[in-house]
Amino acid sequence: TTPGAVGNSRPANGAVDVPMIATLGWTAAETAASHELYFGTDAEAVGNATTASPEYVGPRALGAESYDPGGLDWQSSYAWRVDEVYPTGTVKGLVWSFTTANFITVDDFESYDDIDPLPGEPGLNRIFDKWIDGFGTTTNGALVGNDMPPYAETQIVHGGAQSMIYSYDNNLKTSEATLTLVYPTDWTEGGVTKLSLWFRGASANAADKLFIALNGTAVVYHDNSAATQMTGWNQWVIDLQAFADQGVNLANVNTITIGIGTKSSPAAGGAGTMYFDDIRLYR
């Protein structure tokens, strides 16, 4: 990095599969007075841009080291630059680049933390604070996350650094874990047509069905009625039309449920452990 220049670009320089809703961020140099921000699709143009160029976004005050470029395009490359302004002059920043994803992330499990709340306060962002399971119930046999930190799974993962460990006990119960969606709720955005997720079972698991439910009602089962025993990482791709055919308004999806068993039909069953990762929407 040039002395006096900004650093610590977010997303990282050269990052791929960046979400279309990404916000850019950086760390200010210690004694800078303000920033000048440039953004565009042509790295060379961004590198050569001046405050008179179309790539010039504008000044940014110290303490405002972020920029929301708005909805980015699918699988597209972008470049940006932040210059540091000092009383004695301007230090030109490096050109950073990134490429957006060709999918929308529903949950990649990377954002969950291990921060326990203060006594009497609700938990905020542990995996089981968001994915509501059967803890404390007698009818739902699902428990997600680990009992002790790290709460998200960090050893058996498909992508990134974390996945969701999911224990089930279907002895006269079904098992469900449900996430209330903040984004994305419009599952027509960008012309998406498919839901994809990765799962991993074990041959020692009790054989049972695996299902996905949207909005608590529309249910799609995996073709393998013993999906819980499928070893290794398996991709499951579901045509969103299968949910629309059951009355789901794909422009207004509020919840996604991962379930094991037959929804609303508890039966004598067994137990096991599953792993889930990289839930995405594709065109």
N, C-alpha and C positions, 0 to 999 in steps of 0.2 A: 504494500500500500504506500502511496505517496505520503511523505510527512505532512501532517496537517489535513489529510483527507479523511472522509468518513470511512467507516468500516462496518463489518458484521451485517452484510446484506441479508434480508429475509424477504423472499426465499433466497436460498444460497445461490451463488453464481453458478450457472450451468444446470440448475435443478430441472428435473423433468416431472411430468405428471402433476404439475401444480394445479390446484383447483381453480375453476373459472371465477370463483368469488374471492380470490386471494387479495389480501391487503399487503402492500409493500412496506417494509420497515428497514431502518438502519440505525447505527449508533453514531451519534455526533462526535466530532473531534472536541477535545477538552475545552479549548478556548475560542471556538467559533462563535460568531455573532448570529448567524442565520444560515439557511441553506438555499440553493437554487436547484430545482428538480426538473429533469428531462425524462421523457418517456416516449417510446414509439416501437415500431415493428422492424426498423432497419438499424442494426447495431452501428453501422458506419455513420449513418445520419445522426444518430444520437450522440456518437462520439464527437462529431464535428459541430453539433448544434450550438447556437448562441441564444441569447435571450430574445432574439428576433426570429428564431426558427419555429416552425409549427410543433416541433418536439418539446418546446419549452412549456412546462406545466405552470411554473410560477415559483415565487418565493415560499419558503417554509420557515416558520419561526422556530427558534430554539425551544425544545420541549415538544415539538409537533413532528416527530420523526416517523411519520407514516403517511401512506397515500393509498386511497382506494381508487383504482383505475376504472371501476365499474365493471359490468359484465364483460369478461374476456372471451375471445373466440375459442372454439374447440381446437385442440391439437395445433396451436399456433405459437410462434416464437415472438418474444418481446425483449426489448432492451431498455435499460434505464441508467441514469447517471445522476449523482448528487454532488454538486460543488459546494464547498464550504466557503462562506463569506467571512472575512476578517476585516477589521478596521484598515488594515494595510493592503488589502487586496483579496483576490479569490483564488482558492486552490481547486483546480479541476479534479473531479473524481474519476475513478475507473468506470468503464462501461460494464455493467452487469447484465446477464441475460438469463432467461428461463423459458421453458416450454410448457404450455398447458396440457392437461390430460385429455384423452379421448373418452372420458367417462365422468360421471358425477358421483362423488363419494357419498354414500349414505352413512357408513361408519367404517373407519379403518382401525378403530380402537387405539389410535396413537395418542389421543388427547387426555385419556383418563389418568388420574393421579392417585397418590397414596396419602393424601392429606385428610386426616381424621378431624371431624368437627369438635368444637369445644363442647363440654358436657351440656346436654339439653338443646344443642343446636342441631339442625338437620345437616346431613352430609351434602356436599355440593357436586363433586366431580369424580368420585370413585366409580368404578364400572357398575357396581350394584346400586349406586344412587340414580343412575340413568336407565339401566336395564332392570326393570322391576320383575323379580322372580317370585318364588313361592315361600320365601323366608317368612316365618310366622303364620303360615297357613297350614291347613290340613288337606287341602284339595289340589295343591300345585306342588309337584315334586322337583321343581327346578331350583338350583342354586348356582348363581354365576359368580365368577371371581374367586380369588383365593381368600382363605380365612385371615391370613396375615399379609402385610406388604411384602412384595409387590402384589396389589390386588388384581391387576390385569396379568395375564400370562406373558412371561418374557422369554421362556425357553422354547416352547413349541409355537412358532409363529409362521404364517405364510408370507407376509410382507411387512416391512417396517420392523418395529421393535416390540410390538404388543399384539396379542390376540385375546379372545374371550374364552376362558375355560368355563365349561357348563356341565355341572353334575346333574343327573336326573335319577329319580326314583319313582317308577310308575307302578308301584304296588297299590292298585285301586285308585290311582291318580293319573292325571296327565301332567306333563311338565311344560311350562311356558315361561319365556322371558320376553318382556315387551318394552320397546323403546318408543317414547313419545318424540316425534320428529319436530325439530326446529327448522332445519334445512337439510335436504330438500323436501318440501311438501307437494310441489307441483311435479308430478312424475310424467309430465308431457314435455317438460323443458328441454329445449335443444333437440326435440324429436326423438327422445329416448323411447325404446320399445322393449328393453329386456332388463330384468333384475339378475344380478350375478352375485353369488357368494361362494366362499370356500369353506369347506368343513372337513373335519378329520375325526373318525371314530376309532374303534379298536375291536379286534376280534373277540376280546374277552367281555365286551359290553353285552348286556341283554339285548336281543334283537327287537327293534321297534321301528315304527315309522318316524320320518322327519317331515315337518311341515312348516310352511311360512303362511302367516295370516296378515292381511292388511286391514286396518280399521276394526280389528277385532272380530270380523265376520267372514270375509272372503278367504278361503283356505286352499292352498295348493300343496299336495303331497309329493315327495320324491318318488321317482319310479321304482326304486328299490325299497321294498317293504321292510328290509332289514338294513336301512341306511346307516344305522348306528354302529354297524359292524364293519363298515367300509374303512379300510386303513389308508394311511397316507393322506395327503391333501387332495380333495376332490372338488372340482368346480361344479356348481349347480346353476344352470341358467334357466330362468323362467320367463316365458313370454308374458308381458304385462297384460296382454289381452285376456289371459286366463283369470285375472282379477277383475278386469272390466266386465267380463261376461257374468260375474257374480254380483254386479251392481256397484262396484267401487268407482267413484269419481277419481280418476287418476290425476286430475288437477288439484285434488284436495286429499292427500294421503296424510293421515294424522299419526298413525302408529304402525309399527312393524313388529310382529311377534315371531320368534323362533320357538317351535314347539316339538315335542317328542311324544309319540303316542297318537291316539285318535282324538281330535279336538272334541270336547264336550261329551266324550264317551269313555270314562275311566274303566279300566279292566285290570285283571291280574297281570302284572308285568314285573320287570326287573329293573336293575339299576346299571349305571355306567357313567362314563365321562366323555364329553365331546369338546371339540375346539372349533371356533368360528373366527373368520377373518375376512377383511376386504369385501364389504358389502357395497356394491356399485350398481349404477344404472348406465347402460350402454345404448347406443342407437341401434 
